[in-house]
C-alpha cells in the first residue's frame, strides 16, 4: 500500500448483493436478461487545504472535504491517509478533529500507513459534502513538492485522493516579479494562444529532462491531450507533456538546458481555452520547487451578444434531455442534444454521458442502438450509470452534438419519481442538462435487486413435484393485456420474504412494461413487496415467507399490462425460484384461439449422457439430441436440445455458455453476446460471421433460430473464447474445458 506522493490505494472493482439471480433463466422460447456490471462505490470530489501554512516543515491545520457515494451512519468510519513525509502527533485525539462541526465518537492513529481513522458520531447522507477539520497535530513534509492525501470510508469500496502543494519558505515560494501573460484573443470561452514570459530563474537554471508545471486557473481551460509541437519553452519544442486537471507539465528540451530565464508559448493548436466567465485571472508556473505567479489578466465577455445567456453565442453551452417515456422504470429511448461552446467532438473521439445514479447501463450494448449526429458510433460501452460512445472516423468536427438512444439499448428511467439531470463531457468540458421529470404511481421501497454471481458449478437442488401445477391466462385475445394465475404445488427450497424472489419467464412474443406496481401481483392473496422487470422475466418478491414443500398461488392482474403476442399459437411460460437452479415448471397457454394441452407435459425421457471419469474435472459435456448438459457428473436441463447442423457441427443454446461455462451471456431472437474476462463474442441470427473483440471470424454454419432461441456452433465460439474442445469416443460426447 503506497502512501507517498502520487500513490493511489486500489479498491475492490465491484460489490455484490446478498442474493444471486437464478442461473437458469431461459430454457423456454427465449428470455432476454441484460446483466449490469455492479457499481464500485467510491468517495469523490476530495479537496485538501492547509489552513495555517503550506510551507515545508511547518505545523498546519488541515481541512479535507469529500463526497461519499454511500450513506454513512453513526459508528461507520472515515480514514485519511497521509504520505509518509507528513508527521502526525501520536497523541491525536477526538478533540483535535471535527466532522461537519461535530466531535467524532472515536479517533485512532496507525503509524504503519500514517493514517487517522475517525469513528462517526452521527449520520451522513450519500452525496452530502463532508468537511473534516484536523487541528494542531500535522507537520508538513520537509521538502517542497506535491503530495496526495487519500480518503476512504468503511461503506465506500474505493478511495479517492487530492493533491496538496507544499512550498518552500515564504521568501522562495513566489517570484518578486510577476511574469507577463499575453493572450491572442481575450474573449471568454475562446480557444487561443497563451504566451507566458520573462520569468527570471536566477540561479535556478533550466535542466534538460526536468519538468516545468503550468497551473491554469480552471481545468476547463485545458484539453485532455496536447501535442508537443504546439508548446515551446524558450523557442524550442518541449520534449514531453503530461496533463492532470488544471496542471500541464512540460519537459524541458535539451536546447533550453542551462537557460536562466523561462518563456512558455502555447500555440492555438494546443487547445487552451479561455475561462467561460468574464473575470480577472492569474497563472502559476512551478520549477524546481519554486512557484512563480503571473500578473493579473482579464477575460472579457462575448462581443457578439449583449446577453451572456444568448444561445446564438459561439461560446454558449447547453444540454437538453428528452426521454420518449417519462414513466418510472420504463425502458425508453432518449434524445440528448448538447452545445459545447468552443469544445468540439472530433472523429474517433469520445463523448461521455452520466445518467442519474439510479440508472444502470447494461453490460452488453450494440452500436446499432445509438447514433451521434445521425451516424452510428464506432464503439459504445457502459460502466455503472456512465455511457461512453466513440465517434466514427467519418464524423465531422462540431460543438453541437445530438445523441439518440433506442429503447432497444435497454436503458431505463429511474425507478423513483422525481426530477433528474444528465451530464455530458466532450473534450474535457462537462455540461449538465436541463432537468427532466420522471413520473409514475406509488413508488415501492424495494429490497435492493440481487447482484448476479457466477458460480463455478450449478447448485444441485432436487426439484419438488409440480406435475399438476397450472398456469392460466385471464385473457387469451391477441395483443391484449392479460392477467395470469399460477398455481405452484411445491417448493424444494424456502423463499424468504423481501429477499428471495419467484421469476416468471415469458416468451419473446409477449410484451412486458417498464415497471409493475407491487399491488398488481399477489402471492397467496398478499400484495408482493416489490416487482422487477429483467428482459422477458418478471421478478416477484413475496411479502411473506414461503416454506419448503408448500404450495403458492401467484395472481398477476391485467393492470400489470403484460400483453399477449400478435400471432395465434401456443406459448410456454415458466416459473423459477431464486433459491433453485432448476425450472419449477412450465406450461403451454393458448393465445388467439389456439388450443393448449389440457394435461401437463409428459416427463422428458431419461438423459443419455454417460459420465466418464477420465474427462477433465471442469469439463462441460453435451451430446446431440440430448436436452441436458453434464458438469461434475451431474445433469442439468438444456433447451432447445443440442443438435448437429450439416451432420458435423454441434449447435447449442446460449444457455450452455451461461450455465455450463458460467459466462456472461445475453441473447434475444436476433443476436447473442458472450463475455469471458476481457474477451467478447457477438453473433447475429442468420449470419456465419462472428465479431470477436475488434476482429471477425467465419463460423462453419450460420446462427439458426430454433423455437425462438439462437443456436450457435459450440466449437468455433468456445475456441474463440479460449476454451478447448474434445471428443469422447467411448460415449460419443463432446466436452468443453479450460
N, C-alpha and C positions, 0 to 999 in steps of 0.2 A: 504493500500500500504506500504510494508515493504522496508525500505531503510537501514537497518542495515547490518552488515556483513552477507554474505551468503544469503541475501534476493534477490528474483528474482521477477520482475514485470511480471504478466501474460498478454499476448496479446490475441487478438482475434484469434480463431483457424483457421478460414477460411475467405477469402474475396470472394465477389460476383461481378459478372459483372452487367452491366446495363440492359441487356435483358435476358429473360429466353427462353430456348428451349421450343417448344410446348410440352404440356403434352401428348397428344395422338400422338403416333409415329407409331404404327403398328397394325392397325385394318385389315391389308391385310393379305397376306400369312404369312410373317414373316419379322420382322426387327430386327436388332441386334445392338442396340445402346449400347455402353460401356461408362459409365459416369466416369469422373475422378474427384477425390477429389481436390478441388481448393487448390492451394498452399498458405500457410500462410507466406507472405514475412517477413523476419526479418533481422536485421543487423547481420553481422557475423565478426569473426576474431578480436574481440575487444582486445586491449592491452593498458596497462596503465603504465607509468613511472613517478616516482617522480624525476624531473631533478636535483633539488638542494640538496634535502635531504629526506631520507625516515625515519628519526628519529622522534620519538613521540614528539609531542608538538612544532615542528619547522615549520616555514614557508617554503613552497616549491612551485616551478613551476611544472606544470603537462603537460605531452604530452599524448594525447589519440588518438589512431588510430583505425579505424574500416572500414568495407566494407559494403556499403548499397546494398540491392538487388533490389532496385527501383531507377530510375533516380531522382535526386534532382535538382530543379530549383530555381532561384532567388526568394526569398520570402518564400520558404519552411524552415522548422526549424529542428534543431538538439537539443535534450535535453540530458544533462549529469546529472545523479542523483548521489549525494554523500551520503554515510551513514551519519546519524545524528551526528556522533562523529567528523566529519570534520567541521571546521569553515570557512565560506565564507564571505568575505567582502561585506556588504550590498550595497556598492557603486561601485560594479564591473561594468565596462563599456566596450564598444566595443574596446577601445584602449588597454584593457588588454588581448584580445583574437585574435588569428589568425586562419583561416581555410585554410589549404594548402598555407599559406603565405599571405592570403588576409584578410583585415579587414572586419568583418561582417557588415550587414546592421543595425542590432539592437541586443541588449542584454537585457535579463530580468532575475531577480533572484527571486525565490519562496522559502521563508523560511519555508513554510509548509512541503514540501518534500525535502528541501535542494538541489534544482536543479538550473541549469543555462540553459536557453533556448536561442539558437543562431539562429537569422534570417539570412539566407544566402544572400550573395551579388553577387552570381554567380551560374553557372550551373555545376553539377557534375553527371557523368555517373554511372549507376549501375555497380557494381563490381570494381569500381575505389577506391583505398585506400584513405581515408580522414584522414588528420592529424590535430588535434586541439591542439593548444598551449595556455595554461592559465597561465599567469604570475602575481605574486605578490598579489594574493587575496585568496590563500588557505593556511590554517593552519592545519597541521596533527593532528590526534587524540592524546590524552594524553597517551593512553595505547597502548603498542606494541601488535599487532595482525594482522591477515589477514582480509582485508576489500574488499568488492566487489563494484565496481563502474559500474553503469549501463548506457547504451547509447541507445537512440531510435530516430527515425525521424518521421516527420509528414506523410511520404509516406510509411514507412515500418510499418506493422501491429504488429510487435512483437519486443521486445528489446533483448539485449544480455549484458552480464557482463564480467568483467575481474577483477582478484584479484590483490591487491597491498599489499605488506608486509610492515607494519610499525614496525620499530625495536626500541629497547631501545637505549640509548645514545651510542656514538661510543665506549666507553670503555667496554660496555657489549654486543655489537652486534656480537662479534665473540670471539672465544676462542684464548688465547695467543698461545696455542699449537695445531697444526694441528693433526687430528686423522688419523690413518692408514686405507688404503683400500687394502684388499687382494682379488685377483680375481683368480678363479680356472683356467680359460682359457682366455687369453687376446686378442684372435683373434676377429676381427670385426664381428658383426652380429652373434655372437655365444651365445647360452643360457648357462649360467654358474652360479657358486656360487659367492656371494659377502659377505665379512666379513668386517664390519666397527667397529673399536675398539679403546680402550684406550681413551675414551672421559672422561675427568676429570670434573665432575659436581660441585665439590667443595661443597658449602653449598646448592646447588640446587639438593637435593636428589630426587630419583625416588619415585613416589607415585602410588600405585596400582589404576588402573582405569583412570589415566591420559594418554594423547596421546603424542607420540613421532612422529615427522614428518621427513621423509626421502625424500629429493628432489633430484631426479636424473637429470643429465644434459640434457636428452631428453626424452619426453614422449613415444617415440617408444620403449624405454627400458622396459617399464612397461606393463604387461598384464592387461586385463580387470578384472581378478579375481585372488586372491592368497589365498590358504588355510592357516589357522593359524598354521597348523602343519609344514609348510615349512618356518616359520620365528621364530627366538628366540631372546629374549632380556636377556642378561646375562645368557644364557644357558637354559632359560625356554620358553616354547611355549607362544606366545603372546595371549592376551585374545580376541582381535578382530582386524580386518583390514578394512580400508576404502581407496579407491583409487580414485584420481582425477587428471587426466592428468599425469604429471611427479612426483606427490606427493603421497607417500604411508604413511598413518597414522597408527601407531601401538599402541594398547592399552597395557599399562604396566601390566604384570601379577602380581598376588599377591605375588609370591615368590621373585620377584625382588624389593619389597617395601623397602624403606629406603636406597637402594644402592646409593653410591655417585660416582660410575663410570658406564659407559654405553658401552656395546658391543652388536652389532646387527649382526645376521647371517641370510642371505638369502640363503637357500639351493637351489640346482639346480631345484627342483620341483616347486619353486616359479615362475620360468619362466622369471627371469630378463635376458635381452638380451643385449649384448654389443652394443654400437653405431655402425652404419654402415660405419663410416669414421675413417681412421687412424689418430688419433689426441691425444691431452692431455685433460684430463677432471678432474673435481672435483665434489664431492657430498656434500650437506649441510644436517645437522641434526638440527632440532629445538626442544627445550623442554623448557616449562615453560617460554616463552618469550625470550629465548636466542638462538642465532644461532651459530652453530659450522660448520666450513668448513674443508674438508678433505685435505690431501696432494694431489698433482697432480699425477694422474695415467695415464699410457699410454695404448692405444688400438692399436694393430698392424694390418697390412694388412694380407690378406689371404696367407698362406704359400703354398696352393695348386696350385696357378697360379700366374704368374708374371703380368698378366693383370687384373686390377680391373673390367674390363668390361666382363671378360670371363663368358659365360653362363653356363659353367660347374661347376663353383664355388658353393659350398654349400650355400654360403651367397648371391648369386645373386638374384635379383628381376627383374621382367619384367611383362608386361601386353600387350596383343595384342587383337584387336577387328576386327572381320570380319563379317560385315553385308552382308546378301545374296543379297540384293538390295540396291544400293547406291543412289537411286533417292530421291530427296527431298520429304518429306511427305509420303514416301512409307511404307506400313505395311510390315515388313521384319522379317526374322529370324536372330539371332545373334549367333556367336560363340566367346566366351570370354575366353582366356587362360591366366593364371597368374602363376607366380612363386613368392613365398613369403619368400624366404630365410629360416631363422630358424623358422619363424612363421608357424604353421600348422593348417589346418582346421580339426577339430575333428568331431566325430559323435555327432549328436544333437547340433551342434554349428552353428553359423550364418555367412554368407557372405553377405556383403552389396555392392550393385552396384549403383553408382550415375551416371546417364545419363546426357547429356547436359541439361541445364535449360529449353530449348525449347521443350524437350520431356516430355510428360505427361504419367504416368503409369496408366492403367485402375484400377478402384476401385475393380473390381471383377476379380480374377485371378484363374486359375486352375493349380494344381501341375503337371498335365499330360502334360502341355505345356513346362516343364522345365526339365533339367537333370543337375546333378552335378557329374562330372566324370562318366557319364553314368547311374547314379542312380536317381530315382525320389525323389525330396526333400520332407521332412516331411510337410513343410508348406511354403507358399510364400505369401507375401503381399507387397503392394506398397503405397507410400505416395509422392505426388508431382512427382518429377523426380527421386525418390530413390526407389530401389527394394531390399527387404530383403528375403533371402532364408535360410531355416534351413535344415541341412543335416539329412538324415535318421539315425536310430540307427545302421544300419549295415555299415555305412560309415567308410572307412579305413583312419586313420590319414595320412595327406600328406600336403606338402608345394606346390605341383603342382596341380593346380585346373583348370578344364575346365567346363565352364557353357554354355550349349546350350539352346537357347530360340527359340521356334517355332513361326512362323508368326501368329499362332492362338492365341498367347498371346495378340495380338493387340498392340504391342509396335512399334511405327512408327519412322522413321527418322525425324530429324528437318525439318521444312518447309522452311528453308533458306539454299541455297547452301553455303558450307564453309568447314573448317577443324575443327574437333571436337575430344575430348578425353572423356574417361570414367574412373572413379576411382573405385577400388575395395578394400575393407577392410576385412582383416582376422585377428582375434586375436589382434586387436588394431593397426595393421600395414596396412597403406594405400599405394597402388601403383597406379600410373597414367599410363594409356595406351599410346602406340604409337598413333600418330594422324591418324585418318581415315577421308576420304573425302566424303562429300555428294554433289552430282551434280544434275543439273536439268536445265530447261529452265528459262525463265524470272520469277523471284520470285515476287509475288504480295505483296503489302503492305496492309494486311487485317485489317479490324476492328477487335479488339480482339473478339475471339469466346465467345458468351454469356455463362454465367455460369448457369447450370441447377439449378432451385429452386424448392422447394416443397410447393405448395400452399395447404392451408387447404381445399379448395373446388375448383372444376374446375370453370373457367370463364363461362359465360352464353351468349356468343355472338350468335346471331341468324344467321345461315349461309345464304349467298346470294344464288340466284338461279343459279346453274350451271348444270341444267338438260340437256342442249345441249352442254356442254363443251366436248372437244375431246382430245385424246392422240393418236398419230400415230408414228409408227416406220419407219425409213428410210431404214432399212434392217431387214428382218424377217428370214434370214438364221440362222440355228443352230450354236452356238458357234462363231458367227461373231460380230465384233464391230458394233454398230448401233447408229444412231442419233435419236432424239425424237423431235417432235413438239407438244407442249402442248398449247391448246387454252383455256384459262381461261375466263369465261364470266363475272364474277363479284367478287369483294372482299367485304366482310362485314365490314372489318376494313382496314384503310390505311396501307401501308408498306413504312417505311421511308428509304431512300437510305443510304447505308453503315452501317445501324444499324439493321434493321429488315431483315428477310430472308424468302424465299419460300423454301419448303422442298419437294423433290420428293422421294417417298418411293418405292423401288424395292423389288420384292420377293427374297427369299434367293437363288434361282437358277441363278439369274443374278450375274455377276462378276463386281465389281467396282474397279477402280485403287486406288493407294495410294494417288494420288493428281490429280487435274484437273486445267488446266490453265484458268483464267477468260475469255480469248479470245475465248475459246471453247463453252461458254454459253452466249447467248444474251437474254435480256428481252426487248421486243418491239424494237428489232433491235439494241440495245445498249449493248456492252460487259459488263458483270457483273463486279462489283468491287472486288469480292472475291468469290471463290467456295470452300466449305469444304466437306470432306467425314466423315461421322459418321456411322459406321456399314454399313447397306444397304441403307443409306439415303444420298442424295445429297443436300447440303445446298447452296442456291444461294442468294447472297447479291446483289440486283439490284443497279445500279449506278444512278438511278433516282427515285424520289418519285412516288409511285403508289397510287393515291387517292382511297377512298372507292367507291364502286359501279362502278368501271371502269374495263374494260377488259384488259387482258395481254396475250401476246404470248411469250412463252419460247421456244427457239430453242437450242437444245443441239447437237453439232456437233459430228460426228463419231470419230473425233480426241480426244474426251474425253475418248475414249477407254472403254466404257460401253459395255460389251459382253453379247450377248443373251444366254439363257440356252441351255443345251445339249439335251433336250428332247422336242419333238413335243408336244405342248399343248397351251392352252390359259392361260395367266398370267395377274394378276391385278396389275396396277401401280396407285399410289395415289398421291395427292398433298395436302400439308398443308401450312399454313402461321404461322409464329412465333406469330402473333397477334390474332389468332383464335384457340380456343380449338378443334372445330370440323373439321373433314375431309372436305376439299373444294369439292373434288370429286375424284372418282376412275373409271378407265375404263379398260376393258379387251382388250388385244392385242394378236394376233395370231402369234406364232413362229413355224417355220419349216413346214409351210403349214396348220396349224390349223386355222380354221375359227372363228374369234371373232364375237360377236354380233354386228350387224350393227346399233343398236339403244341403247341409254343409258339404263342402268339397271333400272328396274321399281322401284318406290319409295317403301321402305320397309313398311310392314304392321305396323299399329299403335301399339306402345308398350302396353303391358298388365299388367305391374307392377302398382299396385294401391297404392297410398300414404296412409300411416296410421300414423296419428299424435301421436299415442300412443307409437311409437317406439322411442328409444334413438335418440336425435337430430343429433348425429355424426354417426349414423348407415348407412352403405352402403348396399343396398338391391339388391338381384338378384333373378331370377326366371328361372327354366328350360324352354328352348325353346324360351326365350326372348332375342334378341340381344342387350340388354341395361342393365345398372345398374342405380339405383336411389340414389341420395345423396342430402340431404337437400330439398327433394320434387321435385327435377329436374332430368330429364332423360338424360343419356349420352350413346353414342353408345359403344357396347362391342362386339368384334368379335375375334374368332368364337363364336357362340351362346352357352350359358351355357346349359349343358345337364346332365342327370342322367346316371351314369355308374352302371351296375348291379341293376338298379331300386332303388338305395339307396344312392349313393354317388354323390353329386353335383360337377361337373367338370367345372373349369373356365379357361379362358385365363390368362396368366401372366399380361395382360393389366389391369385386375381388381385390382391386388395388386399395380401396378404402379400408376393408376389414381384414383381409388376409395379410396384406403388406403394411397396414397401418399408415397409409399415406394420405395427405390432404387431397381429397378428390371431390370435385363438383361436376354436375352434369345436368343437362336437360335434353330435350328431343332434337337439338341441333348441334350441341358441342359437348366436349369433355375437357376438363383441365385437371392435371395431376401434378402435385408438387412433392419433390423429395429433396429435403435440405434446400440448397440454393438452386436446384435444377427443376425446371418445369417442362411439361409436355402438354401441348394443346392440340386437340383433334377436332375435326369437323365431320359431321354425318354426311356421307356421300362422297367423301374425299379420301384419296390414298396418300395425302401429304400431311405430315405432322410437323408442328413447329416445336423444336427443342431449344429452349433458350432463345438465342438470336439466329439460329440456323434452321434448316428444314431437312427432313428425311422422307424417303419414299417408303410407304408401307407395302407389304406383299399383297394386301387386298384393301378395298375401301372400308371405312367405318360404316356399319349397317345398323339400321333401326329395327329392333325386334320387340314386339309388344310395348312399343313406346320407349324402349331403353336402348341407348347406343351400345353396340357390341364392337369390341376393338381387338386387334391382333395382339395377343398377350406377349409373344416372344419379342417382337420389334419394339414395343413400348417399354417392356421391362428392361431390356438391354439398354435402351436409350437412357434409362434412369439409373444404370449402373448395376443392375441385378444380373444373375446368371440363370440360365435355363438348362434343365436336364431332362432326360427321358429315362423312365424306369421300365425297362423291357419286361421285367418279371411281372409287373402288374398293369402295364400299358398306361401308366400315369405320367403326366408332365409335372415337373416341380420347379418352383422359382425360389431362389435364395440369394443371400449375400455372403 
